[in-house]
Amino acid sequence: MKELVRSLPWRAEAADQPESLLSREWLVTNGLGGYASGTLAGVLTRRYHGLLIAALEAPYGRRVMLPDVAESIKENGDVIDISGEETASDTLRLHGSKYLTEFRLEGGLPTWRFEISGVVLEKRLVLLHGQNTVHVTYRLLHGDRTLSLRLRPSLQFRPHEAPVSTPLHEPLIVTAIADEYEFSPAREDPALRMKVIGSSPGFTFDQRHIQQILYRIEESRGYESHGDLWSPGYFHVELSPEANEATLIASTEEWYIIRALSPAEALAAERKRRQALLAKADLKAKTGMGAELVLAADQFVITPRGRSQDVARAHASGDEIRTIIAGYHWFTDWGRDTMISLEGLTLNTGRDVEAGWILRTFAYYIRDGLIPNMFPERENEGLYHTADATLWFFHALDRYMEHCNDRITLALLLPKLRDIIDHHLRGTRFGIGVDPRDGLLRQGQKDYQLTWMDAKVDDWVVTPRRGKAVEINALWYNALRLLEQWEREESGEAAAMPYSEHAERARRSFNEHFWYEEGAYLYDIVDGESGGNDPALRPNQLFSFSLRYPVLDESRWERVLHVCQEKLLTPFGLRSLAPGSPEYKPKYYGDLRSRDAAYHQGTVWAWLIGPFINCWLRVHPGDRKGARRLLEGFSTELDRFGIGTIAEIFDAEEPYQSRGCIAQAWSVAEVLRCWVETAE
């Protein structure tokens, strides 16, 4: 199978666009939640940047272990800095912009090419799957002389979400045996193990305290933006036409694991793994943007480190544990995001078995009729403040059953599904419960944000949406109809009848109460906190006819689609609020309070293109070409911001700047799902 390559030549742009090396980022993950990520230039602009952010057992969580490696070449007594020394000024730290000629993703793996005084040097980074191990390999592609390559690692050992100003652990404990080195802040803490493989390798102890590095994105987001790094010295290794390759290895694994694979074997194994991902993906996703998104999807499906009890339970029943990281760099696994993303990330990519593992893992955590909203970093127990994640669980199971028809898993989960519906009918946590007067689902509790529009700053819930939210009731109706269907298939008509009655009542009430005649669309909230209805024009109404069982009368579908297309649709998804609304914000920027004030008040969300396309195909059956055109903007997104992936959000107006996470699970999942669905 031909390897996917996304190439970004650089030299022609360097003179007038140096900033694009800082604004575009790469990401590689290890299947555990750990990752490596940075700017194309190599400049650290986020607290999350580094060549090894390890996913460690609780209570450590994800830790920045190896933020940076400064690279230089020594020849005839002269030292040429390929990447530049670390300084407080990121303008001086434009690593490699002087020598960089190309950045590529080869099968999703980042590769840089440098030209230095007649020498062509290539750098490739590989994270070993299922390990906290990084290989950075340097290869002399052109040059007829021997060079001494110097690699100076900078270390930090802090939680990846901690401020960059977190004090360094000094002095570090350093252990050296032969050509293998260990660095640790304390005896009981995880150590970073490092070595270089190549011709005439060595290490020179030359400690440096690199002070007050500026992290420009942290500064723009209103966070601590200056921090220190520590370097114990530098590795050196020779590159020549005869011995043209050298690899720096850094890992938190034990030495016997680190030594198990040579750099060549590790690269071959990772390439083979990625080719296997493409081979088993949906036929419609094996080429073009679809194939790139299959590799992007792989970044989010992980085996979480630290949940030993989950692993024990899964193994006891013959399962493995899997979950979905909601976004990189800062999200953990979220119930809502997981259930919305399940089809695109696993079922369209041929990972049906893992989809079943994910569903059964989350089913274990059902409490009082709710699945967890999220699992916090470095903790094993989930938080349950969500009104919709549990209803999305029904949707995810429906998509799984459509693809796999796994009646064993359905039978296993049916008692839990009944329990969920019973809790919602009686009422459960956070004011979530059915109003006995009309059969609609209401939700809301002071100081909590329970829908997907969940921004909160201190005690300020930006969009509380307490009352009867339109998408919550669309999901509620869908869940009732799905359980009715499954009960009928498994147990017969009598078992299905109660859910049918609840669904029919909810449908009648929904169409009676949610239709906003003046605007020819749906209220976002009815029976709100003040007793009124909210006519804010938001995309949430699309779920009323995008799901398996549409709750909205068919006669109204076209009008709702039209107004959403006219007011909300952009090339990168849908606005979260229509322009002209009093709370509308066209840009997402500034400190946390400013950003969260805009998060769901106009900001474009890529994942919403999924329900819009579902609705489009319901109103225009068979118009796959028209639906496919709605995805065209995302092809340009793969070259900007997060290379080869899709961002979380975008500004609401041109040029629709990418914002938030550089790689978001439901963005990738929904675009990939729609790519498959709209294929001719």
SVG drawing of the C-alpha trace seen along z (x, -y; Angstrom):
<svg xmlns="http://www.w3.org/2000/svg" viewBox="-49 -42 88 56">
<polyline fill="none" stroke="black" stroke-width="0.4" points="0.0,0.0 1.4,-3.4 2.4,-5.5 0.4,-8.7 2.6,-11.8 1.5,-15.4 4.4,-17.7 4.9,-21.4 7.9,-22.8 9.3,-25.7 12.2,-27.5 10.1,-29.5 8.0,-30.9 10.6,-31.6 11.4,-35.1 8.0,-36.6 6.0,-34.0 8.2,-33.0 5.1,-33.1 3.6,-30.1 6.3,-27.9 5.0,-28.9 1.2,-28.8 1.2,-25.3 1.7,-22.3 2.3,-18.5 1.1,-15.7 2.1,-12.1 0.5,-9.9 1.4,-6.6 -2.0,-4.9 -1.8,-5.5 -2.8,-9.2 0.8,-10.3 2.1,-12.3 4.7,-14.4 3.8,-17.7 5.3,-21.1 5.5,-23.8 7.0,-23.1 9.9,-25.4 10.5,-23.5 9.8,-26.5 7.9,-25.8 4.8,-28.0 2.5,-25.9 2.9,-24.3 1.9,-21.1 4.8,-21.0 7.5,-18.5 9.1,-15.4 7.9,-13.2 4.8,-13.9 4.5,-10.5 1.2,-9.0 2.1,-7.6 0.2,-5.7 -1.9,-7.7 -1.2,-9.9 1.4,-11.2 -0.8,-11.4 0.6,-12.9 4.0,-14.6 6.3,-16.7 9.5,-14.8 11.5,-16.0 10.4,-19.4 13.1,-20.0 16.4,-18.8 18.7,-21.5 20.5,-20.2 23.9,-21.4 26.6,-20.1 30.3,-20.4 32.7,-20.4 36.3,-21.5 36.0,-23.2 32.9,-25.2 29.5,-24.6 26.4,-25.2 23.1,-25.5 20.4,-23.7 17.8,-24.5 19.3,-27.4 19.9,-27.9 16.9,-28.2 16.4,-31.9 13.6,-34.0 12.9,-35.4 11.0,-33.0 12.0,-35.2 15.6,-34.2 14.4,-30.6 12.9,-30.0 14.5,-26.5 15.6,-25.5 13.9,-28.2 17.2,-29.1 18.0,-25.6 14.5,-23.9 13.5,-23.1 10.5,-20.8 8.2,-19.4 6.3,-16.2 3.9,-13.8 4.8,-10.3 2.0,-8.0 1.3,-10.5 4.8,-10.5 6.6,-14.0 9.7,-14.4 11.9,-17.5 14.5,-18.1 17.4,-20.5 20.1,-21.8 23.2,-23.0 26.4,-24.0 26.0,-21.3 24.7,-18.7 21.1,-17.4 19.9,-16.1 16.6,-14.4 14.9,-14.1 12.1,-11.8 10.1,-11.3 8.4,-8.0 6.5,-7.3 6.4,-3.6 2.8,-2.4 1.8,-1.3 5.0,-2.8 6.3,-6.1 9.2,-5.9 10.3,-8.4 12.9,-7.8 14.3,-10.8 16.3,-9.6 18.7,-11.7 19.8,-10.6 22.5,-12.1 20.9,-12.1 23.5,-14.0 27.1,-14.9 30.5,-13.4 32.1,-14.1 31.9,-13.1 29.9,-15.3 29.6,-15.4 25.9,-15.7 25.3,-17.3 22.0,-16.8 21.3,-18.8 18.1,-17.6 16.2,-20.0 14.2,-18.4 11.3,-19.5 9.3,-16.7 6.0,-18.6 2.3,-17.7 1.5,-18.6 -1.3,-21.0 0.8,-22.7 2.0,-26.3 5.3,-26.6 6.5,-28.6 6.3,-25.5 9.7,-25.4 12.3,-22.9 13.4,-19.9 17.0,-20.6 19.4,-18.9 18.3,-15.9 19.5,-12.4 21.7,-11.2 22.7,-7.6 25.0,-6.5 25.9,-2.9 28.0,-2.5 26.1,-4.5 22.7,-4.6 21.7,-7.5 18.8,-8.1 17.6,-11.4 15.1,-11.7 13.9,-14.5 13.6,-12.0 14.2,-8.4 10.4,-7.6 9.6,-9.5 9.6,-8.1 13.0,-8.5 13.7,-9.6 16.1,-7.1 18.1,-8.3 20.7,-7.0 22.0,-7.6 22.5,-4.8 24.9,-5.4 28.6,-5.7 30.9,-6.7 28.2,-7.8 28.9,-9.7 27.7,-12.1 29.3,-15.2 28.1,-16.5 27.7,-20.3 24.8,-21.4 22.8,-24.5 19.8,-26.3 17.9,-27.7 15.9,-30.6 12.7,-32.5 11.7,-30.8 8.6,-32.6 5.7,-30.4 3.8,-32.8 0.5,-31.0 0.3,-30.7 0.9,-34.4 -1.9,-35.1 -4.3,-32.9 -3.7,-34.8 -1.6,-32.1 1.9,-32.0 4.1,-32.3 7.7,-32.2 9.4,-29.1 12.8,-27.5 14.3,-24.3 17.4,-22.3 19.9,-20.5 22.3,-18.0 24.7,-18.1 24.7,-16.9 24.9,-13.7 27.2,-13.5 27.4,-11.0 29.0,-10.8 27.2,-10.9 29.1,-9.9 28.2,-8.5 29.1,-5.0 27.2,-5.4 24.5,-7.9 21.9,-7.3 21.7,-8.0 18.8,-7.9 18.2,-9.6 16.0,-7.5 14.1,-8.9 11.7,-6.8 10.1,-6.2 10.0,-2.5 12.4,0.0 15.7,0.6 14.7,4.1 11.7,2.7 13.7,-0.1 16.3,2.3 13.6,4.7 13.4,2.9 16.1,1.2 15.2,-2.1 14.8,-0.4 12.6,2.3 10.5,-0.3 10.0,-2.4 9.1,0.7 6.6,1.8 4.9,-1.6 4.7,-1.8 3.2,1.7 0.7,0.8 -0.4,-2.3 -0.7,-0.4 -2.9,2.1 -5.2,-0.7 -5.7,-1.8 -6.2,1.7 -9.1,2.5 -10.8,-0.9 -14.0,-1.4 -13.3,-1.0 -14.5,-4.6 -11.9,-5.9 -8.8,-4.3 -7.7,-7.1 -7.5,-10.9 -8.6,-13.0 -10.5,-10.0 -7.3,-8.0 -5.5,-10.8 -8.4,-11.1 -8.2,-7.4 -4.7,-8.0 -5.8,-11.1 -8.6,-9.1 -6.1,-6.6 -4.7,-9.4 -7.8,-9.5 -8.4,-5.7 -6.3,-4.8 -5.7,-2.3 -5.8,-4.6 -2.8,-4.3 -3.5,-4.0 -7.0,-2.4 -5.8,0.9 -9.3,1.8 -10.8,1.2 -8.1,3.4 -8.8,6.2 -12.5,6.1 -12.1,6.1 -9.6,9.0 -11.9,11.0 -14.6,10.9 -12.3,11.4 -12.2,7.7 -9.6,5.0 -10.1,1.5 -10.3,-1.4 -11.5,-4.9 -11.3,-8.1 -9.3,-11.2 -11.6,-14.1 -8.9,-16.4 -5.2,-17.3 -3.6,-18.7 -5.5,-19.2 -8.7,-17.0 -9.0,-13.6 -11.8,-11.2 -15.3,-12.7 -18.4,-10.6 -20.3,-12.9 -17.4,-13.3 -16.7,-9.5 -20.3,-8.6 -20.5,-11.2 -17.1,-10.1 -17.5,-6.4 -18.9,-5.8 -16.3,-7.9 -13.3,-6.9 -13.9,-3.1 -16.8,-1.8 -15.7,-3.7 -12.1,-2.6 -12.8,1.1 -12.2,1.1 -15.5,2.7 -14.0,4.8 -12.6,1.7 -16.0,0.0 -17.5,2.8 -14.8,2.5 -15.5,-1.2 -19.2,-0.8 -18.8,1.9 -16.2,-0.1 -18.5,-3.1 -21.5,-0.9 -19.7,0.2 -19.5,-3.5 -23.3,-4.1 -24.4,-5.7 -28.0,-6.8 -28.8,-6.5 -25.8,-8.6 -22.5,-7.8 -19.6,-10.0 -19.2,-13.4 -15.4,-13.1 -12.5,-11.4 -10.2,-14.1 -6.5,-13.9 -4.6,-11.7 -7.9,-10.3 -9.7,-7.0 -13.3,-8.1 -15.5,-10.0 -17.6,-13.2 -21.3,-12.9 -22.4,-16.5 -24.0,-15.9 -27.5,-15.7 -26.8,-14.5 -23.8,-12.1 -26.0,-9.2 -28.5,-9.8 -25.6,-9.9 -24.7,-6.4 -27.9,-5.1 -27.0,-6.7 -23.5,-5.2 -24.9,-1.7 -27.3,-2.1 -24.5,-2.9 -22.5,0.1 -25.5,2.4 -26.0,1.1 -22.4,2.0 -21.9,5.2 -25.3,6.6 -23.7,7.7 -26.7,9.2 -24.5,10.4 -23.5,6.9 -27.0,5.7 -28.4,8.3 -25.6,7.4 -26.5,3.7 -30.3,3.9 -30.7,3.9 -28.5,0.8 -30.5,-0.9 -33.8,-0.2 -32.2,-1.6 -31.2,-4.8 -34.7,-5.4 -36.2,-4.6 -33.9,-7.1 -34.8,-9.8 -38.5,-9.1 -38.3,-9.4 -35.6,-12.1 -31.9,-11.8 -29.0,-14.1 -28.6,-17.7 -32.3,-18.2 -32.4,-15.8 -35.9,-14.3 -39.1,-14.0 -41.7,-16.6 -44.9,-14.5 -47.0,-17.2 -45.7,-16.9 -43.2,-14.0 -40.3,-16.3 -36.9,-16.1 -35.8,-19.0 -32.4,-19.6 -30.5,-22.2 -28.8,-22.8 -27.2,-26.0 -23.5,-26.3 -23.5,-23.3 -23.2,-23.3 -25.0,-20.1 -25.3,-20.3 -22.5,-20.3 -22.5,-24.1 -20.7,-23.8 -18.3,-26.8 -17.8,-27.8 -15.5,-30.4 -15.2,-30.2 -18.9,-30.5 -20.1,-31.9 -21.9,-29.3 -21.9,-31.1 -24.8,-29.2 -26.6,-27.5 -29.6,-26.5 -31.6,-25.2 -35.0,-24.0 -36.0,-21.8 -33.2,-22.0 -34.0,-21.2 -31.2,-18.6 -31.7,-17.0 -35.3,-16.2 -34.4,-15.1 -31.9,-12.7 -34.5,-11.6 -37.0,-10.8 -34.4,-8.9 -33.3,-6.9 -36.9,-5.9 -37.5,-4.7 -34.2,-2.8 -35.0,-1.0 -38.5,-0.3 -37.0,1.2 -34.5,3.3 -37.1,4.5 -39.4,5.6 -36.5,7.5 -35.3,9.2 -38.5,9.6 -41.5,8.8 -44.3,6.2 -45.4,6.1 -41.9,5.1 -41.6,2.4 -45.0,0.8 -44.2,-1.4 -41.3,-3.0 -43.5,-3.5 -46.0,-5.4 -43.4,-7.7 -41.9,-8.4 -45.2,-9.3 -46.1,-11.6 -42.6,-13.3 -43.1,-13.7 -46.4,-15.4 -45.2,-17.8 -42.0,-18.5 -43.8,-19.6 -46.3,-21.6 -43.9,-23.5 -40.6,-23.8 -41.8,-25.3 -41.0,-29.0 -43.4,-30.2 -42.1,-33.7 -38.6,-32.5 -39.7,-29.2 -37.2,-27.3 -37.1,-25.7 -36.7,-27.3 -33.4,-26.4 -35.0,-26.1 -38.6,-25.9 -39.8,-26.4 -36.5,-28.1 -35.4,-29.3 -37.6,-32.4 -40.5,-30.3 -40.2,-31.5 -38.8,-30.1 -35.4,-31.0 -35.6,-31.9 -31.8,-32.0 -30.9,-30.6 -28.5,-27.7 -27.5,-24.5 -28.9,-22.3 -32.2,-22.1 -30.7,-20.0 -30.7,-17.0 -34.5,-17.0 -34.2,-15.3 -30.5,-14.2 -30.8,-11.1 -32.1,-7.6 -35.6,-8.6 -36.5,-12.2 -38.7,-13.9 -39.6,-16.9 -42.5,-16.6 -41.2,-16.1 -43.2,-19.0 -40.8,-21.4 -37.5,-19.8 -36.8,-21.9 -37.5,-25.2 -35.2,-24.4 -32.4,-23.2 -32.8,-26.4 -32.5,-28.8 -29.5,-26.9 -27.8,-26.9 -28.4,-30.6 -27.4,-31.8 -25.1,-29.1 -23.3,-27.2 -19.6,-28.0 -16.9,-26.1 -15.7,-24.5 -18.8,-23.6 -21.7,-25.5 -21.8,-28.6 -23.0,-28.0 -25.1,-31.2 -26.4,-33.2 -24.9,-36.6 -27.2,-39.4 -27.9,-37.8 -27.1,-40.0 -24.5,-37.6 -22.9,-36.8 -19.1,-36.8 -17.3,-36.6 -13.9,-35.7 -12.5,-33.3 -9.4,-34.8 -8.0,-36.4 -7.8,-35.2 -9.9,-32.3 -12.9,-34.5 -13.0,-36.2 -12.6,-32.8 -15.3,-31.1 -17.6,-34.0 -17.3,-33.3 -17.0,-29.5 -20.7,-28.8 -21.8,-32.3 -20.9,-32.2 -17.7,-30.2 -17.8,-27.5 -17.7,-23.9 -16.4,-21.4 -18.3,-18.4 -21.6,-20.0 -21.1,-19.5 -22.1,-15.9 -25.7,-16.5 -26.1,-19.2 -25.2,-16.7 -27.5,-14.1 -30.3,-16.7 -29.3,-17.6 -29.6,-14.1 -33.0,-13.7 -34.3,-16.8 -32.4,-16.0 -32.3,-12.2 -29.5,-10.9 -27.8,-14.2 -24.4,-13.0 -22.6,-15.4 -24.2,-18.3 -23.4,-16.9 -19.8,-16.2 -19.3,-19.8 -20.0,-20.8 -16.8,-19.0 -14.5,-20.8 -13.2,-23.4 -11.7,-20.7 -9.2,-19.7 -7.4,-23.0 -7.5,-22.6 -5.2,-19.6 -2.4,-22.0 -3.0,-24.7 -3.0,-24.6 -2.8,-20.9 -1.2,-19.3 -3.1,-16.3 -5.9,-16.7 -8.9,-18.9 -9.2,-21.6 -11.8,-21.8 -13.3,-25.2 -13.0,-28.2 -13.7,-31.8 -17.3,-32.6 -16.2,-34.9 -13.6,-34.9 -10.9,-33.9 -12.3,-31.3 -9.1,-31.0 -8.6,-27.6 -8.8,-27.8 -8.9,-25.6 -7.4,-22.1 -5.3,-21.4 -6.8,-17.9 -10.4,-17.2 -11.9,-13.7 -15.5,-14.6 -14.2,-17.0 -12.2,-14.2 -14.9,-11.6 -17.8,-13.5 -15.9,-14.7 -14.6,-11.2 -18.1,-9.7 -19.6,-12.1 -16.7,-11.5 -17.7,-7.8 -21.4,-8.5 -21.2,-11.0 -19.0,-8.8 -20.5,-8.0"/>
</svg>
